[in-house]
Each structure stands twice: as structure tokens, then as C-alpha cells.
């Protein structure tokens, strides 16, 4: 199970935590009984035990077919439609997954920007190789992903017959409506369903995440088992569970004037879990002019860039360090050298895990002495089951934290503002009046 520690917070007492008891009870009721704001998006709460077994079997069968027939899998999606899957794959398989010798396809995540150069680079990597596609979109009209899918379909049409294309494209979308659902039914793509009651940033354990993850050879059953076990343990502990305690501490830090939470790890393969965390908490809490700004770092590398600010800069932040409780199964030792030109023989024979841990402890103490307070989240192993536990822990903490903050954790009204302006400036039909107004405003900045 995931464990949580806050003994390094000097400004918080047990009495401070207990003062949140009544509000926490209300948040717990809102989550368990699905009575709070955004309750129609609480399907993730029971998902690890109530997922569609038949669809899960189809996901595994499709992943096996993709692994058998394809050298490359293109995953087209943005935000929650790709961050969770990429985070899981890179955490368990490493950031250099695509360069490994393996019996699974290289996986490239596209459709998450408007950068044509990047898309062209990826398609060039596909030349001469068999390709499958997983396009992920509730509506099928999300602009970044829709453009990428149109370009990919054109690319595939030059290499495959219509029947071959249809057998290589998998659509994860709404169960009954939307542009992508209609296209999939017309063209004959196999489809998987994005549940109506699970928002994108909570969707990693739905088909949105499971199909790409399974294609990477990861045990998706173990991932769900870990999430189910964590769910059972957290709810059995009631209001005293560690996910709720983390939610309370985040809100206490905000009350004490902190504006930023730095989510830190000492494992480079954690980088995209940090990206997933930023969407999860940022999109859930950043509304009504409230919320902590979520940032992420990977130490010790970022100690040589942001470390100065964290140690000695403006006191606007606190850290949450996510760390492995036990040595990783794959590690290396520092070798002995007769000449000892670099002076490192005092570390000869030492495991890199232990060096890394001492770096973490030394940093924790230094930051504490510099006034930066730290929370600790510990996970027990680097495997699919444990990662399932961690994902569920963070999702539950996020929901509770949002309710404690007094916002709806499951909507994202601010996301639409840029889209309306972008559509108008691009000349989308129906936005003509707004376009003229925006172009007049832009005369002063161009």
C-alpha cells in the first residue's frame, strides 16, 4: 500500500489536521455517495472493481494483435487521452522504451500539439514499418488530435488498402455519439468506450489508458488489481486514510500562503507521472481563482537547475516527494578504480539506489533548514500492481482536496476560453463576428 508522511512540516500540528475533520467528512460523503459537485464524473471511484470484463478481454486481444502485426503504434490524443498511458509506460518500461530490443511495438504519442515538424518526424520513423493507430477522443473533434488523425489517415492510405487500414485503426471514443464514433462505424474500426462518468484526467484505468499500456507488454490486470487493493484499504481506513490526509495537508499549505506544490521524484522514469499529476491536480483545482499551482521536478538533475530557487528563493512553495521504499530490482554498483582520479573510491561497491537515497535525505534536510517544507509519499515497488495503487491514491487525494477547497474537481470551464479565440482566428464557421473583434484587438500586439 501507499504510505504518507508529513513529519517534516514544521508549521502544521495534529490539531490543525483535526480542524478539517468536519469538512473532510463532507468530502468523503460526496465521494462515496456521489452527492457532490460533478458527481456524474465519479465513475473512477469504483472502476477498479466494476470495470467491463468483456471489454477488458477485447482490449487484451487487440493489444496482442497489435504486438503481433505492428512495429509501431501511434497513439493520437491530448491531455488525459495520452498522459496517463505515457506515464505508466515510461515509469515501468523506461524513457528509452522505443530504443529497446523487445517483442512489442514502438509507441509514439502524437496529436497533442499543433507542431507539424514533430508529426512529420514521427511519420518518418514509420516508413518501411508496419503501423497501427489508437485514436482517442470522446468527441472526435478535439482540434489537435483531429488534425493529426486526418494526416495519419492520409499517410496510411498510401500504404494500405481501405480494408487493411480499417484493421489497423482502433478508436477509443464515446459509446454512441460523436464524430469519431460515426467515422469508426462507417469505416469499420474496432472501438472501445470512454465511460460517460469518467473525465479525461481520471481515465488512465479505462480503455483510454489500458490499450496502449497493454500494447507495451505491461500487465494491465495487475495495474487494476493494485488500484482495487488501494481503494479497499483507503476506504476501510475511513477519514484517517493517507490520501485524505494528503488532501488536508495540501489545503493547509495553501492556507499558510503557499502557492505552488512541487511534485518531486528521484527517478528519471517518473517524469511523465509528474506531467500526469500536473493535469490531474491543476485541471481539478485551478478554478474560481483558487488552488495550488502544480509543478514537477526530477531530482537530482533538477537540483542543478531549480535547486537554488527551492532552497533559497521566494517562499511560495512546498514539496511532495514521491519515493521508492525499497531498492529497485535493476540497479548498478559504483566500480572501484585503482587510480581513483575522481576521488570516488569511497563509494566503490555502493549501490546506486543507496547513493540516490542519501541524496534524497540530504536534500530533504537542506530544504527543511532553508524553510521549504516537505511531504513524503512512499510506494513499495516498481511494478504494475504498485503503480495501480499509486494512481488510485493520487486520484482519491485529488478529489478530496478539490472538495475541501470548495470547487468542483471534475469540470474544467477555463479550458474552453482559448479554443473559442483560436476557432475565431482560424475562420471556423460561426465565429465571424468574434474574429473581427479579436483581430482588431491584436493590431496592438502584432
N, C-alpha and C positions, 0 to 999 in steps of 0.2 A: 504494500500500500504506500501511497504518497504521504510523506510527513512534512510538517511545517513548524518552523521555529522563529520566534521573534524576540529572543532574549537580548539581542543586540540593539533593540530600540530603547534608548535611554529616556525618551520623552513620553513613553507610554507605560501605564500601570495596569494591573489586572482590573482595578476599579474603572478605568477608562473603557476597557473592553466590556465589562459588565453593564455599563451605562447604555450600551447599544442593545441590550437583551430584548426589550420590547419591540424595537424596530426590526431586529433580526427575526423575531418570531413571526412578525407580519410578512417579511420577505419569504420566510420558509413556507408559510401557508400559501402565499402567492405562487410559489414554485410547485409545491407538492399537489395542491388542489387546483392549480391552473386558474387562479382567480385574479391575477394581477394584470397590469397594463401589458398588452402584447401577448396575452395568454394563448392566442391562436397560433403562436410560434414556439410553443413549448414541447413539440414532439420529440426533441432531442433528449428530454429528461428520461423517458422510458425506452428510447431507441435501442440501447444495448441488449435489452431483453425482449423487445417487442418488434424487432425488425422482420421484414418479409422473407421468410426462409426460402420460398420458391425463387424469388428474385435474387437472393444471395447465391443460390446454386447456379442460376444463369450467369451471374457476374463471374463466378469462378470458371465456368465453362467458356465464356467469352475470353477471359484472360488467358486460358490455356490455348485457345485457338490463335489469339494474337501472338503469344510467345512462340507458337509452332510455325506460324506463317510469316511473321514480320521481323525485320531487322530494326525498324524504327516505329515508335508510337508517338504521334503528335497529339498532345492534349491541348485543346483550344478552350480557354476560359479565362475569366478575370476575377480578382477578389477571392471570395470564398469558393469559387469554381475551380481554383487551382492551388491556392496557398496551402491548404491542408494536406493535399496529396503530395505536393512537392516537399513540404516539411517532413512528412513521415518517411518518404523515400530517402531524402538526404540524411536524415537522422540515423536511419537503420542501415543504409547502404553506402553512405558517404557522399560528399560533394562531387567526387570524381567517378560516380556510378557509371556514367556513359563511357568512360575510358577503360572499364574493367573487361576482362575476358569472362564471359558469362553466357548462360543459356536463356537470357531474357533480352528483350529489345532495348535499344537506347530510347530514352524518353525525353522529349523536348516539350516544354510548356510555352505555348505561343498564344497570341490573341489577347495579351494583357497590356498592350500599348499600341500607339499609332506609328511605331517605328518600322518603316518599310525595309530599312537596311538589315535590321535584326531578322525579320521574317525571311528575307532573301537569303541570308546566311544559313538559316536553318534548312530551308528547302534545298540549298546546295549540298548540305550534308545528307540529304535523302537520295540524291542522284545515284542510280545504279543499285539501290537497296529497296527491298520490299517495305511498304509503308501501310500502317493502319492509323486511323484517326478516332479519337474520342472527343466529340464536341459537346460542351457542357454549357447549357443556358436554359433558364426557366422559360424565357420568352422567345429566344432565338433572334432578338433584335438588339441586344446589347452591342453597341456600335463597334467597340474594339474587337470583340470576338466574332461578330457577324462579318466584318470586313476580312478578317483572317480566314474564316471558313470559306468565304467566297473565293479568295485567292487559292486556298488549298484545293478546293474542288476543281478549279481550272487546271491546277498543276496535275492533279491525279487523272483528269480526263485525257491528258496527253500520254498517259502511261497505261491506263487500264480501260477495259470496256465498261459500259454502264453497269453490267451485272457484277463485274469484279469490284468496281468502286463501291457498289451497294454492300457487298460482303465485307468490305474493309472499313466502313464508317459506322460508328456506334454513337448514338445520340442519347445523352442524359438530359432529360427535359421534363416539362410538365406532363402529367398523366393524360390530359385530354385536350389541351388548347395551346395556342401559341404558334408562331411562325415555324419554329424548329420542329414541333410535333407534326404539323401539317406536311412539312418537307420530308420528314422521316417516313411518314406513312405513304407519301407519293412515290418516294424513291426506293423504299423497302429497306431502310436501315434498321438494324436491331436497336431497340430502345430500352432505357432504364429510367426509372421515375425519381424525380426530385420531390420528396414529400411536401405537400402543401403546408404542413405545420412545422417545417424546419427551415430557418433562414440560412442564407449562404454561409455566413461565418461560423455557423454551428453544424455544417453539413459534412464534415470530414468523414464521419462514420456512416454516411448514406452512400448510395451508388456514386455520388459526386466524387468522393474520395476513394471508395473501395475498388473501383475498376482499375484506375491507373496504379494504385498500390499493389493490387494483385498481379498486374502485369509485370511489376518489378520483382516478382517472386517472393513477396512478403506474405506471411501467414495472417490473412485478414480475419480468420476465425479467432486467432489468439488476440488480435487487436480488440475485437468486440468482447471477448471474454474478460480482458483486463478492464475495459470500461464498465462492464456489468459488475465485476467484483468491486471496483471502486465505488460505483453507485450504491451497491448494497452496504458497504462499510460506512460511507458518508451519511446516508440517511439513517442507518442504525444508530449512529452516534448522536443524532438529534442536533440541537443548536450548538453543541460543543464540537462539531466536526471541524477539521482543519481547513476545508475550503471556505466555510463560513467565517472562520477566524481570520483567514487571509483577507476576505472581503471587508471585514470590520476594520482591520489594520490599515488597509488602503484608504478607507474613508477617514480614519483618524489622522493619517498623514496629510490628507487634503485639508482637514480642519486646522492643522498646525501650520498651514501656509505652504506646504509642498505643492508644486505644480506639475512635476514630472516624476514618473516611475521608470527607472532604468532596469529593464529585464535583462539579467546578465547570466552568461554561462561560461564555462572554461573549456568547452568542447566545440571546435570549429564546425562540426556537423550539426550543431544546434542553431546555426544562423537562420535557416528558414523557419524553424519553430519560433524564433523571435519575430520574424515577419508575420507569421500567423497570429501570434499573440497581439501584435500591434493592431491588426484589423479587428480581432475579437474584442479587445477592450476599447480601442479607440472609437470604433463604429457603434459600440453598445453604450458607451457613457458620454461621448463628446457631443452633447446637445443641451439646449436650454442654457447655454453659456456656463456649463458645469463640466466637471470631470478632470481627471489627471491626463496629462499628455503621455502616451506610452512610447518609450524609446527602447531600443535593444542594442546590446553590445556583446561581443565575444572576447573574453579575456584569455590569455594575457595580451593578445595582439592589440586590442583597443586600449590597453593601459599605456601603450606607447603613442596614443593619439588623443583620446578623450580622458585618459587617466588624470592629467593635470587639472582639468576642469572638475571632475568628480571629487578629487582630493581637496582642491583649494579654490574652486570657483564659486560663483553665486550660489547660495544655499537654497536652491529651488527644488532639489531632487532627493529621492531616497532610492535605494537599490533593492531589487528582489533577485537573489542569486539562486539559480536552479542547478543543482549539482548531483552527480552520481555518488551514491553512498558507498559503493564497493568498487574495487578495481575492475576495469573493463576486461573482457575475455581476450582481446587482442591488445598487446602492449609491447613496448620495447624497453630495453635497459641501456643505460649510458655505458659505452665501452671504455676500457682502460687504455691509455696510451703511454708508452714508455717516456717519451719526451715531455709530455704534459705542457705543451706550449700554450694552451689556452687556460691552464690552471684548473681544469675541471676534474682532475682525478679524485677529488674529494667526493665526487658524485659517481665514481665508477661502480658499476653493478647496480645502481639505483634504478628502479622502475620509473618510467616517465609519469605514470599515474601519481606516484608519491611526490615527484617534483612539482607536478601540477597542483596537487592538493596543498603543498606547502606555500605555493604561490598564492592560492586562494586564501588560505588562512592569514598569510602576511598582509595581503591586500585588505582583507576584512578588518584587521586590526588597525591598519594605517588609515583607512577611510573612517573608521569609528573615531580614531583620535583627531581626524580632520573635521569631524562633525557630520559626516554622511552616515545616516542610519541604514541598517541592512536587515532584510527579511531573508530567510532561507527555506527553499523548497527542495526536499531530497527525494530522489527516485532510486529504486533498488537495483536496477539492471538496465542494460541497453538492449532490450528486446521488444518484440511487438506487444506482448501482454503488458509489460510495464508502461510502454508508451500509451497504450489504451487507457491505463489508469491515469496517467498524467493529463491526457487530453480531456478526460471527463472531469477531473479535479479542476482544471482551469475553466472549463465551460460553466460548471456549477458556481465557482467563485465569481465569475463574471456576472452571471445572472443575479446572484445575491447582492453583489456590490452595486449593480445598477439600481436595484430596488431600494437599497439603503440610501443611495444618492438622490432618489426621488425622481428618476427618469424611467422611461420605457426602454428597457435594454434591447428590445427586438425590432425597433424601427430605425430608419436612417433618413429622416427628411432632408438633411443637409446635402445628401449625395446628389439630389436632383438638380440643384442650382446650376452647377457648371454645365450639365447636359443641355438645359434649355438654352443657355447662351451659345453653346457650341452648335446646336442644331440650327439656331437662327443664323449664325455667322456662316455656316456651310450651305445655307439656302434650302433647308428642308421645307417642303411644302407645309403651309400653315403657320410659318413663323415670319412671314414677310414684314409685318409691322414692327415686331421686336427687332428684326435685323436692321432696319433703318435706324432705330433708336440706338442700338449698340454701335453701329458704325459711326454715328455722329459722336458718341462718347469716346470712341477710340482715336478720333482725329487728334486728340490732345496728347496721346501717348505714343503714336507711331512716328 
